Amino acid sequence: MKCPNCGTTNTSDSKFCHECGTALPQAAAAMPTSPSRDGPALLSFDEKVKRVQEELTGLDCGRCGYASCAENAAAIVRGQSPYDSCVQALPEARERIRLILGLPESVSVSQHLWRTLTSVKLAIGLIAALALLSILGTIIPQGQPDMNYVNRYGLTGYKLIKFFTVDKLFHSWYFLGLLALLGLNTLACLIKRFQVSWQLLRRPHEGQSPVQLLRLENSLELPTGAAPSASLERVAAILTHRGYRIRRKGLQLAAQKHLMGRLGVDLFHASLLLLLMGAIVGGLFGFEGFQVAHKGEIFDVPGSDFQIRVDDLWTVNYPDSSRIKDWYTRLTVLEGGQEVKTQTIEVNHPLTHKGISFYQSSFGSDWFGGAQLTFAVKQGADGTAVSEYEVTVGDTFPLEADLVAKLIAFYPHFVLTEQGPRNRSQRLENPAAYLEIYQGNTLKYWGWTFAHFPDMQIFVAAEPKPSPSDDSAPGPGHGGQGELPYRIEIAGMHAPEFTGLQFSYNPGIWLLYTSFILMTLGMFLNFYLPPRWMWAVAERGRVWLGGKGRDDHEFMSEFEIVAEEVRRALPAASAEKGELRCSTARSSST
């Protein structure tokens, strides 16, 4: 019902005008308390949207998921947003909205499911769970050998890690399940928001009455001596110059610009959806691996039909320094024995073939698998040199006609623990060799010799025979001094260089790249092209101007510029300058 005094449209059950307080001559019958053919069902779409919007708070707080109460009202009428989605509205207002829409009191299963999928609380809970699991995945090393977990967390911890697949957490069913559920939540929110955005983009931009304009945060009422039509022409010229698209209807003008900026948030949601899809696809079908290789070596690539050959490997030092600046490896791809591609890789410059990328990960000397030692054999009594031998692990060399020494193991970084001898790293911090001395097929002595401490070598009588494994080989100090008549010292060490190659395959990488592009575009639209609307009405020697942006405070500066240009362009009917109201003025006055 329209107010006879100010023309404001009020609800059918209003007795007084919402704007000016004038008593309405005929109060419409009260809205039915339940849905009926004579009530909400007869209302048009626009009438329902208008009535629902009147029941909302008008705060445009955004907590419902929409930028304004007008957008939420349209979504409520379409069924894309729950009728009680306004968290600021009173229960009585929510009940009136339900009656306007003619909805039953109970909520269907599908509506309840849709509310759950579009819930912000669900999204926050899923993100928090994924964040906690990601922290756990950074604390517990991923993809390590089983023995590393046993040594670090004990047997019980190892069993728990394997049971919950924490060693492959980012490929586990529960981590991928949470990603999939978050993807459904993001998709539902995207559909919910995009439907409203699309309808707002397609719907014609309608004019506003003077009373409606003065209710906006940014508005201007200006007296003018020009004719109403001429006044609107000048306002339209100013707004057109500033990039607004104009639509006139009688003595009302509606202008808008940067409407595509409304899609910025929708594109951002779409980018998040693609990001989650890429992570899920990579987790299900991708793989990672590590390969240690030497010059000239050819190795098979798991999950592929080609091989990789290491042609060469080298390092480059900083000028006048022994510090390594970069590692390089020249690789050749072989398919069916034929060379397909050759490329030199370095850190952050991988070789990629058929979606599998090979990265330069490490470089060094292979003391574990290829160490070559030079042993100097001397008389035990006076230290007279006897001979020198170059051997690798597993080789033997003679001491006498019937006495032979065998190199069982080499430890570049020897440490002695409660569990026995261990090797800490491939660095030559404390090189040590474990040897066994045989007479024929009989083990006579076993012992250790140290490169940095030749006087600490220990050889003892072999009773009982020790195990040659690294974990159980006896350490120094076991048994008494033997009677080996020779001293065996480490006179030199050499090891071939190796390259450490990390390879990975992620079929969802193109989804991640697309997500990055959409996210960048969405952020650009959202921050640099925010949608803005302007209205103007001219009648009875006055011009009313109002404007609204995504953020009224952010829009205020542009509105003040437009208002000043309008004031200068229109001839004044008197000395009155007109009343300019904006968001900062209102906030400061309160």
PyMOL commands that set and color helices and strands:
alter all, ss='L'
color gray80, all
select helices_A, chain A and resi 40-42+45-55+69-78+91-101+109-117+120-139+146-163+166-171+173-202+210-214+228-241+259-285+454-456+509-528+552-569+583-589
alter helices_A, ss='H'
color red, helices_A
select strands_A, chain A and resi 218-223+245-249+252-257+287-294+298-300+307-317+324-335+338-345+351-353+356-365+372-379+385-392+396-398+403-411+414-417+420-423+432-439+442-450+458-461+486-494+497-505+532-539+542-549+579-581
alter strands_A, ss='S'
color yellow, strands_A
deselect
rebuild
show_as cartoon
